[in-house]
Amino acid sequence: MSNQILTQDEIDALLSAMERGDVDVEQDPEKDVEAAPYNLTSQDVILRDQFSALEEVYDKFIRITQNTLLSSMQQSIAIEFVSTEMIKYQEFMGGFSSPTSFNLFSMKPLIGNALLVIEPNLVYALIDCLFGGDGKPSSQVRDFTQIEQRMIKKFALDLLGRFEESWSTVCPMKISLKKVETKPEFVQLVPPDDVMMIIVFTLKGEEFSGNFHLAIPYLMLESIKEKLSPMYLRDQDMKQTWSPQLKELLKDTHVTIIAELGRTQQTVRQLINLQVEDVINLKAGPEDLISISVDQVPKYLGYPGVIKGNRAIQIAKLINSNGGHRS
């Protein structure tokens, strides 16, 4: 069997076409490729793995918001997580036109503000649902009326309330709505080049679907990034796994408790000269607190006494690890 890909007739035809100039055999000269600067220390180079704990926040947010939507909209509306990404603030805001529902909110104890953005097509659909409609999309683009702004503000407050509740297991927050705008040029959140974490969710009804975005500045989350890391999550899981078992094991552990009535210092000569019925003076009196040690570690202070004919110690104070006392 011949290994030729082309027949002899096909080769002759190709050579003739090359001679006539019908086939271009010259390669294009290599174009100059411009090198783009890449700063490894910039905020753009951020691994989303730093915030793995946020996935737990998203899951809880979806779960509890689903129930809220069902009761407020009186119809089945699904909420789904779409994506999370890091982009610059100016790029994020450049994707929105007027009117759009922009809701600035704070997340105490974090410093700064974040943003809840509800796309206009979703705003129209939700308002239609709130007034008893089925949320059919509207082709008309117009400014929101005062009544519509109040309705969508109430909806935004409900979402932020659920978002605050979702943070409880990771890092408790106090979220407060600060400002509502409909024009992107009036929203001044952070400098244009600051990096934002953008979390996108979608709402789907029988007749509509639309997105809303939670935009949180990276610098806002930087103070708690350790709590949002995978390592912190593993440590928390280990604590929750072993803590109950260790507590149960410790309940059956035997320890030695010693109540020290008092101390004194004697020379060897004084000890040699001690006789029967001699009295050794202690620095602590019957009304003074005495030290109580657990396995030779001072833990409590108490008063000596007698209960039902038995010697006893009444614990009065706890000795802190730094040497202080706590009643």
C-alpha positions in Angstrom: 0.0 0.0 0.0 1.3 3.4 -0.9 2.1 5.9 1.9 1.4 8.9 -0.3 -1.3 11.2 0.9 -1.7 12.9 -2.6 -1.7 11.2 -5.9 0.7 12.1 -8.6 -1.9 14.1 -10.5 -2.8 16.1 -7.4 0.9 16.9 -6.8 1.3 18.1 -10.4 -1.8 20.3 -10.0 -0.5 21.8 -6.8 2.9 22.6 -8.3 1.2 24.3 -11.3 -0.9 26.4 -9.0 2.2 27.5 -7.0 3.9 28.5 -10.3 0.9 30.6 -11.4 0.7 32.3 -7.9 -2.7 30.8 -7.1 -1.2 29.4 -3.8 0.6 31.7 -1.4 3.6 29.9 -0.1 5.2 32.8 1.8 4.7 32.8 5.5 3.6 36.0 7.2 6.4 37.7 9.1 6.1 37.2 12.8 4.3 40.0 14.4 5.8 41.8 17.4 4.2 40.6 20.6 3.9 43.3 23.3 4.5 42.2 26.8 1.9 43.2 29.3 3.1 44.1 32.9 2.0 41.6 35.5 2.3 42.6 39.2 2.4 39.5 41.4 1.8 41.7 44.5 -1.3 43.4 43.2 -4.8 42.8 44.6 -5.8 41.2 41.3 -3.7 38.1 42.1 -6.0 36.7 44.8 -6.8 33.1 45.3 -10.5 32.6 46.0 -9.4 29.7 48.2 -8.7 32.3 50.8 -12.4 32.6 51.4 -13.5 29.0 51.4 -15.7 29.6 54.4 -17.9 31.9 52.3 -19.3 28.8 50.6 -20.9 27.9 53.9 -22.4 31.4 54.1 -23.8 31.1 50.5 -25.4 27.7 51.2 -27.1 29.0 54.4 -28.2 32.2 52.6 -29.8 30.2 49.8 -31.6 27.9 52.2 -33.1 30.5 54.5 -33.9 33.0 51.6 -35.8 30.3 49.8 -38.3 30.1 52.7 -38.6 33.9 52.9 -39.3 34.2 49.1 -42.0 31.6 49.3 -43.9 33.4 52.1 -43.5 36.9 50.7 -44.1 36.3 46.9 -46.9 33.6 47.4 -45.4 31.6 44.6 -42.5 29.1 44.0 -39.3 31.1 43.4 -35.9 29.3 43.3 -32.7 31.0 44.3 -29.4 29.6 43.0 -25.7 30.5 43.4 -24.2 31.5 40.1 -20.6 32.5 40.6 -18.0 34.4 42.6 -15.1 36.4 41.2 -12.7 39.1 41.9 -12.8 42.2 39.7 -12.1 45.9 39.9 -14.8 48.2 41.1 -15.0 50.2 37.9 -15.3 47.1 35.8 -18.1 45.8 37.9 -20.1 49.1 37.9 -19.5 49.5 34.1 -21.9 46.6 33.5 -25.0 48.4 34.9 -27.2 51.2 33.4 -29.9 53.4 34.9 -32.2 52.5 36.5 -30.7 49.7 38.6 -31.4 49.1 42.3 -28.1 49.9 44.2 -28.3 49.3 48.0 -25.2 50.3 50.1 -24.9 48.5 53.4 -22.5 48.1 56.3 -21.2 44.9 57.9 -20.2 45.7 61.5 -17.5 45.1 62.9 -16.0 45.3 59.4 -14.8 48.8 58.2 -16.5 50.2 55.0 -19.6 49.5 53.0 -20.7 46.8 50.6 -23.3 46.8 47.8 -26.4 44.8 46.9 -27.3 45.3 43.2 -30.6 44.1 41.8 -30.8 44.1 38.0 -33.7 46.1 36.6 -35.5 43.2 34.8 -35.6 41.4 38.2 -36.9 44.6 39.9 -39.8 44.8 37.5 -40.6 41.1 37.9 -40.4 41.2 41.7 -42.7 44.3 41.9 -45.2 42.6 39.7 -45.1 39.5 42.0 -45.5 41.7 45.1 -48.6 43.2 43.7 -50.1 39.8 42.9 -48.8 39.3 39.4 -46.9 36.4 38.0 -43.7 38.4 37.3 -43.8 38.5 33.5 -40.8 40.5 32.2 -41.4 44.0 31.0 -40.0 45.3 27.8 -40.4 48.9 28.9 -37.3 50.6 30.4 -38.3 53.4 32.7 -37.4 55.0 36.1 -38.7 53.3 39.2 -41.7 55.1 40.8 -41.7 56.1 44.5 -43.9 53.2 45.3 -41.7 50.7 43.4 -38.6 52.1 45.2 -40.2 51.5 48.6 -41.3 48.0 47.6 -37.8 47.0 46.3 -36.2 48.6 49.4 -38.3 46.3 51.6 -37.2 43.4 49.5 -33.5 44.5 49.8 -33.9 44.7 53.6 -35.2 41.1 53.6 -32.3 39.9 51.6 -29.8 41.7 53.8 -31.5 40.3 56.9 -31.0 36.8 55.6 -27.4 37.6 54.6 -26.7 38.7 58.2 -28.2 35.5 59.5 -26.0 33.5 57.1 -22.8 34.9 58.7 -23.7 33.7 62.2 -21.8 30.4 62.0 -18.6 31.9 60.5 -18.3 35.4 61.8 -21.3 37.2 63.3 -22.2 40.5 61.5 -24.5 43.4 62.0 -25.7 44.5 58.6 -27.5 47.8 58.1 -28.8 49.4 54.9 -27.2 52.9 54.5 -28.3 54.2 51.1 -30.4 53.4 48.1 -29.6 54.7 44.6 -30.8 53.9 41.0 -28.1 55.6 39.0 -24.6 54.0 38.9 -22.8 57.4 38.7 -24.2 58.3 42.1 -22.7 55.2 43.8 -19.3 56.0 45.2 -18.2 52.9 47.2 -14.4 52.5 46.8 -11.7 53.9 44.4 -12.1 52.6 40.8 -9.1 50.2 40.9 -10.0 48.5 44.2 -10.7 44.8 43.9 -14.2 43.6 44.8 -15.5 40.2 45.6 -18.7 39.7 43.5 -21.2 37.0 44.4 -23.9 36.5 41.9 -27.3 34.8 42.7 -30.2 34.2 40.3 -33.9 34.1 41.1 -36.2 32.0 38.9 -40.0 32.1 38.9 -42.6 30.6 36.6 -42.5 33.6 34.2 -39.1 35.3 35.0 -35.5 35.0 36.0 -32.9 37.6 37.0 -29.8 38.2 38.9 -28.8 40.1 42.0 -25.2 40.7 43.1 -23.4 41.1 46.4 -20.3 43.2 46.0 -17.9 43.3 49.0 -14.5 45.1 48.8 -11.5 42.8 49.3 -10.0 45.3 51.8 -13.2 45.0 53.8 -12.7 41.2 54.2 -9.0 41.3 54.7 -9.3 41.8 58.5 -11.2 38.4 58.8 -9.6 36.5 56.0 -8.0 34.1 58.5 -11.4 33.1 59.7 -12.5 32.5 56.1 -9.5 30.3 55.2 -9.6 26.5 54.7 -7.1 26.0 57.6 -9.4 27.8 60.0 -12.4 25.7 58.9 -10.4 22.5 59.5 -9.4 23.7 62.9 -13.0 24.5 63.8 -14.2 21.2 62.6 -11.6 19.4 64.7 -12.6 21.4 67.8 -16.3 20.5 67.2 -15.3 16.9 66.6 -13.1 16.3 69.6 -14.4 18.7 72.2 -17.5 16.7 73.3 -15.5 13.5 73.5 -12.7 15.1 75.6 -15.2 16.5 78.0 -16.8 13.1 78.5 -13.3 11.5 79.1 -12.4 14.2 81.6 -15.5 13.6 83.7 -14.0 10.2 84.7 -10.5 11.5 85.3 -9.2 11.3 88.9 -7.3 14.3 90.3 -5.7 15.1 93.7 -6.9 18.1 95.5 -4.9 19.6 98.4 -6.0 22.4 100.7 -3.0 24.1 102.2 -3.8 25.5 105.6 -0.8 27.6 105.9 3.0 27.9 105.5 5.9 28.8 107.8 9.7 28.7 107.6 11.8 27.0 110.2 15.6 26.5 110.5 17.0 23.0 110.8 18.0 23.9 114.4 14.4 24.8 115.2 13.1 21.5 113.7 15.6 19.5 115.8 14.6 21.3 119.0 10.8 20.7 118.5 9.1 18.9 121.4 5.7 17.4 122.0 3.0 20.0 122.4 5.2 22.7 120.8 3.1 25.1 118.6 4.1 26.1 115.1 2.8 29.5 114.1 1.3 29.7 110.5 1.0 32.9 108.5 -2.7 32.2 107.7 -5.4 32.5 110.4 -8.8 30.8 110.6 -10.5 33.7 108.8 -7.9 33.9 106.0 -8.3 32.4 102.6 -6.2 29.3 102.0 -4.9 27.9 98.7 -6.5 24.9 97.0 -4.4 23.0 94.4 -5.4 20.5 91.8 -2.6 18.1 91.0 -0.1 20.6 92.5 -1.5 23.6 90.5 -3.2 26.3 92.6 -6.7 26.7 91.3 -8.9 28.1 94.1 -9.0 30.1 97.3 -11.3 29.0 100.1 -12.2 29.0 103.8 -11.5 26.0 106.1 -14.4 24.7 108.2 -16.4 21.7 109.5 -19.6 20.2 108.0 -21.4 17.4 109.9 -18.2 16.7 111.8 -16.0 16.5 108.7 -13.3 18.9 107.8 -14.3 20.9 104.7 -13.2 23.7 102.5 -15.6 26.3 101.1 -14.4 27.6 97.7 -14.6 31.4 97.6 -12.5 32.4 94.5 -11.1 31.0 91.3 -7.4 31.7 90.6 -6.9 32.8 87.0 -4.0 31.4 84.9 -2.3 34.8 85.0 -2.3 34.8 88.8 -5.3 37.0 89.4 -8.4 36.1 91.4 -12.0 35.9 90.2 -14.9 35.6 92.6 
